């Protein structure tokens, strides 16, 4: 089958394109803005894609199926051609995955506001380390496994990142509603995606619908320390397992500590020691991701005795690109790229960096780019998150001209609030301005090392690559 992806350079879309190609389909696609790392992965795989939408080109291509990414909407020339001509079958990515990939697989669906990509990669990695050949689709570019997607053996589990965002402009259900979970993972639950959900209760509602899809012989794994998730329980039709720090959890994380070299912790299953973990990943949030991944993998292959799954493979896990990724390091300077765009994720990452580099001058650059971060919804929450840094640089609000000033994130006010909290900050009107400030700060002589972390769920106007190049 000839399959054409509209919006192919998104991480989920790009990896899905790779997955369908590995199943023998002829795959091509198009996108508006193509940037690393997904553009590099697609080119390396030999998948042909073009930048810029063109209805005539789509008509000439004449695919058997068009997969429509959820970033596309009415007015796009290729969407309008699909609707006008009715000559090509089209569907959303989640629906295509359900029909062509997931089917009757034992699916592990990893959901939650934060940590989905890393937890999905960890689950697939642990299954592979235990001798299984799982299928997987990861919404990012992992280092382990060494690819973002793999079909795996049909009789082995399939691990997929379950996003609560909508499926397409014509299908407003959350993506994970399509994914037929055998094991459902709920890492955490907070308000996000203000363009899709009205409020926190609306987000809880879609997660509740997701839980209703878990069969009687399946399992639900929840972060037992998350108050919002507790409100979704009980789930009486299937088995539920809790993971976290408190004594009430089935799988507990104990004795967590971290340094510049990584972190350590113990896993306690049903009050018995399962494993001691020493690995190169940082932050308690990643320890929880690892614990959840270990239990999810175990329940998928050994539901009666989960603790027989070996977790020593965690020590070799190298992480996911753009998640706490060190892009440059010297004795006096460390530059880190991170996908964080929600205040909770930003705050937890900065807290971890304080533990890793207690003597460092810590700088945080933040691009308000996601549909929620661009607005004032997180205006107050960003202050305690970013104030964990010594210095903050706020990039320009993405597509600011499309937002009413009364709704748009007020970066000047944010800077004033950060100053009151003891953190010097600048609100930049352009990416070039942010680049100049960051470069000057990085080149200023100091009596202690400098750590710079750049938070963006996009390319941050190219300044990450520019900063790395100028230091190489």
N, C-alpha and C positions, 0 to 999 in steps of 0.2 A: 504494500500500500504506500502511496505517496502522501506524506503528511507534512503540512505547512504550519509553522508556529508563528502566530502574530504576537510579538512581544517575547521573542526567543532569548533575549539576553538577560532576563531576570533569572535569579539563581534557581528557583523552582522550575521555571519553564525550560531553561537551558539544560538542567540535569534530566528533566523528563524527555527532552529531545534526544539526549544521549542514550537514555534507557530504551526508547522506542527504536532507535537505530540499532542498538545491540540485539533487539528482537527480530531484526531483519527488514525493517521498514526503511524506505527512502525518505530522508528527513531534510528539510530546508526551512528557512524562516526569515523574519524581518523584525527590526526594532528601530526605535527613534534614536536613543542614546545608548551606545555600546561602549562599555569600559571594563577594565580588568576587575576581578580575575576571570569572570565568566567568558568574556570575549576571547581570552587566551585559550581557555579550555575548549571552546567550540572550534576555534581555528586549528588547534592541535589535533582534534578529532576528525578534521576534514569536512565539517558540516558547513554548507554554504549558507550564508546569511547576508542580508543587505541592510543598510541604514536608510531610513526614510520610507514612508508608506506610499504605495503607488498602485491604484486599482488596475491599470492596464497591465502592469507586470504580474499581478496576481491572476488576472484573467489568462495571460499567456502561460503561466505556470500550471494552471488547471489541476490542482491537487485532488486527491480522493477525499481528503479530510482536512479541515482547517481547525486548529486548536487555538481558541481565543483566550488570551491572557486577561486577567482581571483588571489590568491597568487601562485597558482600551474601552472606549465608550462611543456612543453615537456621535457622528461627525467625522470620525476617522474614515478616510476614503476607501480603505479596504473593507472595513466593516459595512459601509454603505453599499459597496458592490456586492458583498455576500448576501445582504438582505434584499437588494433589488433584483439580482439575477437569479437567486435560488438555484444556482448551478453547482454549488459545492456544499457538501454536508459540513456543518460546523458544530462545535460543542465546546464546553469549558474543559480546562485541563483536569480538574478533579473527576468529572464524569468520564472522560476518556481513560483516565488511570483505572477507575473502577471497572470499566468494561473490558479494557485490553490487558491490564496487568494484575490487579488485585484479586479479582474473581473470588475463588474459594481458598486463597492463601490464608495462612495463619498470620494475620497482620498485627504488628505492634505499631500503634499510632501514638506518637508523642505530641502532646498538646500542652498549652500553657502560654502565659504572656511572655515569659523569658526562658531562655535555655533550650529551646526546641532543637535547634540545629546541632549544638554540642551533644545533647543527650541522644539524639538520633544516631550521630556518628559513633558515640561511645557504645551504644547498644549493638550496632552492626560490628564494630571492632571486637567487642567481647565475644560475640557469637563466632566470628571467624577465628579468634584465638582459641576457642574451645572446639575447633574442628568442624564447625558447621559452615554451610555455604548459603548464607541468607541473601535474599534480595533486599535492596534498599534504595531509597530516594531521599537524598539529603539536600536541604534548602541552602546550600552553601558549598564551599570548596574545602573539603576536609583534607588533612594530611594523612590521617588514619580513619577509615580505610583510604587507600591511595587514589580513590576516585569518588565522585559524588553520587554515582548510581551504578547498580549492578542487578541483573535479573535474578541471579541465584538459582538454586534448585527449587523446582516447583513444590517439593514436599518439605522444604525448610521455610522458616518464618520470613516474612517480608516486613522491613522496618521503614516507616515513612513519617515524615514530619507533618503533623496535623495542625494546619493554620486555621484560626478562627475567622480570618478575613473572608470576604465573599468570593464566590466562585467565578462570576463573570457579570457583565452588565445586564444579562438576561437571566441570571441565576444568582439571587442574593443570599442563598444559603451559605453557611460557613463551609469552607473546603472540606473540613474533617467529617462533615455529615455524609460524604460520599465514600469514606474509606473503609467501611466494614471492619471495625476493630475487633480483634480477638482479645488482645491486651490493650487497654486504654491507659495512657499515662497522663496525669494532670500535674505538671510541675508547680504551677502557681496560677493565680488569677488576679488580675488588676484591670482597671479601666484603661483601654487603649483603642485605637482606630475610631476616633470620634467622627470620622466621615461615614462610618458604617453603623455604629452603635450609639444609642441615645444616652445611655448612662451605664453604671456598673451593673444594675439589675438586668439590663438588656444583654450584657456579656454573659452573666450567670445563666440566663435563659438558654443561650445557644450551647453553653457547656453542658447544661442539663439535658438538652436534646441529644447531644453527642453520647452521653452516658447511657441513654436509653437504647442505644444500638449494640451495646455489649451483650453477647449471648450468655446464657446460664453457665455454660462451660468455659467462659472466658474469665477475665480478671480486670479489676480497676486498681491502679496504683496512684495514690494521691500524696502530695506534700502535706503531711499530717500537722505541720506547724502553721499552715496558711489558713487564716480565719475565713477568708472568702470561700475556700474550697470546702471547709467544714459545713457550710450552709447547703451544699449540694448533697450531703449525706443524710440518711443512709441510702444505699443502693441495694435493696433487698433481693434483687433478681440475680445477682452474681457475687463473686468473691471480691472483697475490698481489702487492700493492704495499704498501711500508712508508713511513710518514710520521713524521718526528721530527727531532731535533737531530743524531744521530750520523751519521758518514760512511756507515754501512751502509744508510741509508734511500734509497729511490728519490726521494722528495720531501723535501727538507731545509728546515728553517726556520733562517735565519741572521740575525745582526745585530739581534736583538730588543732593543728599548728601550721604556720607557713613561714617561709623565708625567701630570700632571693632565688634559691635553688628549686623551690617547689613547695609542696605541702604534704602533710601526713595526717592520717586519721584511721580509726578502727570502725569496722562494720559489725554490728551486733544484731543477729537475727533471732527473734523470739527468745531473747535473753541469753543466747549463746554466741560466743565469738565466731564470726564467719571469716574475717580476714583483717589483716593490718595492711594498709595501703601507703606506699611512699611513691609519689609521682611528680612530674614536672609542671603540672597544672596548678593554678593559684586560685584562691578565694574559696570561702565556704560554699558559695553557690555552686562551684564546680564539684566540690565533694558531694553535694546533694545530687547534682546531675549524674555523677558516677554511681552513687548508691541506687538511684532510680533505674539507671540503665542496667545495672547488674541484676536487679530484681526482675525487670521486664524481660531480659534475655533468659533468665532462669525459669520464669513462669511459662515462657513460650516453649521450652524444651524439656523441663523437668518440674512440672507444677506440684508434684507431691513432695519433692525434696529440693527446694530452690538452692540451698546452700552448697550443693555438690558442684555448682558452676564455679569454675576457677576464675578468680578476678585478678590474678597476677599480671594479666595482659594490660591492666591499667598503667603499669609502669612504663610501657612502651608507647602509650598514646601521646601523639604530638599536637593534637588540637585541630582547630579549624582556622583557615585563613580569615583575617579580619576580626577574629575574636581574641582580644588580648595578644595580638600578633606583634612581636618585636620586629620592627622594620630596620632599625639601625642601633648599634650598640658600640660604645667605646668606654674607656674608664670614666669619662666625665659627662657622657651624654647617652641617654636611651630614648629612642623614639618608638612609640607604640601606637598601633592602629586598632580601633575597637568599633564594633558595629552598634554599640549602645546608643539608644535614642530615647529611652524612657528614664525618668529620674531615678527609679529604683535600680536599674541596671548600671547607670552612671555612678550612683553613690556606692554601690557594692564594689565596682571595679576600682574606684578611687580608694576605698577603704582597704582593699587588698594591696594596692600599690603602696600605701602607707606602711603596711606590714613588711612588704618586700624591700622597700627602700626608705627606711626610717629616717635617714639623714639627708635625703634628697630634697632639692627644690622642685616641687611637683607642680607642673603646668597642665591645665586641661583646656582643650579647644573643643567647642561644641557647635555642630551645624544643625540648626532647627530645620529639619528637612522632611520628617514624616508628617503625615496629614494631621496627626495630633500634636506633635512637637511644634508645628508652625503656629499653633493657636495659644491662647492664654490658659488653656485647661491646666497645664502643668507649670504655670507661671510661679506659683508659690513653692511647689515641690522641687523645682530646679535649684532653689537657693540652698537648702541643706545638702543637696547632692553635690553641687559644684563647689560649695564652700569647703569641702574636704581638700581642695587644692590650694596651693599658695597663690596661684595666679590663674585667672580664667580669661579665655578669649572666646567671644560669642560671634560666630559667623553670621552672615546675612540670612534672613529668613527666606527659605526657598519659595519662589513664586509669590513673593509678598504682595505683588500688585493684584493678585486674584483674591485677596482677603480684605474684608472690611477692617479698617484700623481698630475698631472696637473689639474685634475678635482676634486679631493678629497678636502673636507674642510680642510683648513690649520689651525689647532687648535693652533699651536705655534704663527702664525701671529695674530690670533684672540686674544690671550692673550696679545700680544704686543699692539695691537690697544686698548684693554680695559684699559691697563695701562695708555696710553696716555689720555684716557677719564676719568681717576681717579678711576678706579675700579681694585683692585688687583685680579688677576686671575691665575689659574693653568690649564695647559693642561695635562691630565692624560693618561698614556699609557695602563692602565688596570682599571677594575672596583675596584679591591682591593686597588689600589692607591687612587682612588676617595673616597672610603669608609674611608680609613685612614685619609685623609685630612679633610673630613667632620666631622668625629668623633672627631678629635683633636680640630677643631674649635668649635664644640658644647660643648666640655668639658673645653674649656679655660674660666677662670673666667672673667666676664665683669661687668661693672657698668650699663649695660642696657640689656633688654631682647634680646634674639636671635630668629630670624625667619628664618627657612630654608625651601626653596621650591625646590622640585626636579621635573624637566621637562623631561618627556619621554613619547613616545607613545608605549613603551614596558615595560619591567620589570627592566630596568636600571641595568642589570646584577645581579639582586637580592639585590642590596645595599639598596633599600628603605625599604624592609622588615628587613634587618639586622640592619639598623639604628633604626627603630622603636622598634625592639626586645631589643636592647641594652639599650634603655631608659626606657623600661617598668619595 
